[in-house]
Amino acid sequence: MATMTLRGVDDTMAKMLKELAAKEGMSMNAFILKALREALKLGKKTEWR
């Protein structure tokens, strides 16, 4: 599994991501991974493993 660093995230985006993750009861990492999977249409985790 790869580790990535995301650069260029402005303060507004970071704040929104943090708030959305908290609203979903998720860590920011888990929330961003979920958003990426949805954007890439990868489906559920069990489908891409």
C-alpha positions as CSV (number, residue, x, y, z in Angstrom):
1,M,0.0,0.0,0.0
2,A,1.4,3.4,-1.0
3,T,1.8,6.4,1.2
4,M,1.1,9.8,-0.4
5,T,1.6,13.4,0.5
6,L,-0.9,15.9,-0.8
7,R,0.4,19.4,-1.3
8,G,-1.3,22.7,-2.1
9,V,-4.3,22.2,0.2
10,D,-5.4,25.7,1.1
11,D,-6.7,26.5,4.6
12,T,-10.4,26.6,3.5
13,M,-10.2,23.2,1.9
14,A,-8.4,21.7,4.9
15,K,-11.1,23.2,7.2
16,M,-13.9,21.8,5.1
17,L,-12.4,18.4,4.9
18,K,-11.8,18.3,8.7
19,E,-15.4,19.4,9.4
20,L,-16.9,16.9,6.9
21,A,-14.8,14.1,8.3
22,A,-15.9,15.0,11.9
23,K,-19.6,15.1,10.8
24,E,-19.2,11.6,9.4
25,G,-17.4,10.4,12.5
26,M,-14.3,9.6,10.5
27,S,-10.7,10.5,10.5
28,M,-9.6,12.9,7.8
29,N,-7.5,10.1,6.2
30,A,-10.5,7.7,6.1
31,F,-12.8,10.5,4.8
32,I,-10.4,11.5,2.0
33,L,-9.8,7.8,1.0
34,K,-13.6,7.4,0.8
35,A,-14.0,10.5,-1.3
36,L,-11.3,9.4,-3.6
37,R,-12.8,5.9,-4.0
38,E,-16.2,7.5,-4.8
39,A,-14.7,10.0,-7.3
40,L,-12.8,7.1,-9.0
41,K,-15.9,4.9,-8.9
42,L,-14.0,2.1,-7.2
43,G,-17.0,1.0,-5.1
44,K,-16.7,-0.7,-1.8
45,K,-13.4,-1.7,-0.3
46,T,-14.1,-5.4,-0.7
47,E,-14.6,-4.9,-4.5
48,W,-11.1,-3.4,-5.1
49,R,-9.0,-5.6,-2.9
